[in-house]
């Protein structure tokens, strides 16, 4: 069933909880379609008065901030062995190349890697756990986490909701375009990250090969 069609059958309270839970789990480090669920729910809110966009945005923001914070705590406690375990469970998301790319982002941007990572589909699952593994000071992580969560979750909800209000009659017939756009953005960002991850993984393996030959 279409995501938005399914959401129409769910009570408003359940949608708030679902959005907060999915985004929270994604931010914690579990690969889930948080952005697609949020966009679908915001579109639905623009067409159905039962769903309050302010509550929806607040739940999405809370899920993002709390999920990232839990991920940070888990990463800080689990350390490098945690990343190795995640690589075994989710090799497509937590490969050596992806982790190397994320680490380079943290080295370059510091706390703002957490902030900007919120807007990149694949990096959203890395930010919290990796910040903990790398022992980023919690106050720095918290500032970037809160700002990123508010701007991404709240901003996405507001933009999609008001676009839906302005173009309500158009979106009623072509509401799937919002989801297609969200998917295209997510896939594009993922492909870019995968390309960078492949280069990083090659750079990681090259020294190992040289060392073995010596």
C-alpha positions, 0 to 999 in steps of 0.5 A: 500500500502507498505510504500516504494511503496507509497513513490516512487509515491511522489515527492522528496520535498514532501518526505522531508516535510513528513519526517520532519513533521512526525518526528516533530509531533512524537517528539512533543508528538503525537504517529506516525511511525517516525522511519519507515518513516525515514528508508523507505525514506533513503532506497528509497534515496539509490535507486533513485537519485532524493532524496538527502540523505543530505537534507533528513537527514537535514529535519529529524534532523530539525523535531526532534529538532524543534518537541522536542523543541515545546513539551518542551514548551507545557509541561512547560506551561501545566504541570501535567494537560497536562499529565493527558489530554494526558493519557485520549487521548492516554491511551496506550502511556501516561498511569501512568506506562509509565509516571512513567517509563519516570520520573524515567529515567529523575531522573536517567539520567537528560538531557541525558534521552532526548538524549538516549530517542531519540533512544527508540521508545516510549520514543521519544514521552515523552522526550520533553513534560516531560522535560518541565513538570519537569522544566528541564533547557532549556539549558540542554534540548537543548544540549541533544535535538540537539545532540540526534536529529543529531545522531539519525536522521542524523545517521539513514539516513546515515547508511540506505542510505549507506547500501542501496548503498552497497547492492543495487541489494539485497535490490531491491528484498528484500527492505522490510527487512529494514522495518521489521528490523525497526519494530522489533527494535521498537516493542522490545523497546516498549515491554521492556518499557511496562514491566517496565511501568507495574512494575512502575504502580504497584509500584504507585498503591501499596501505594494508596492501602495501604493508602486506607486500613489504 
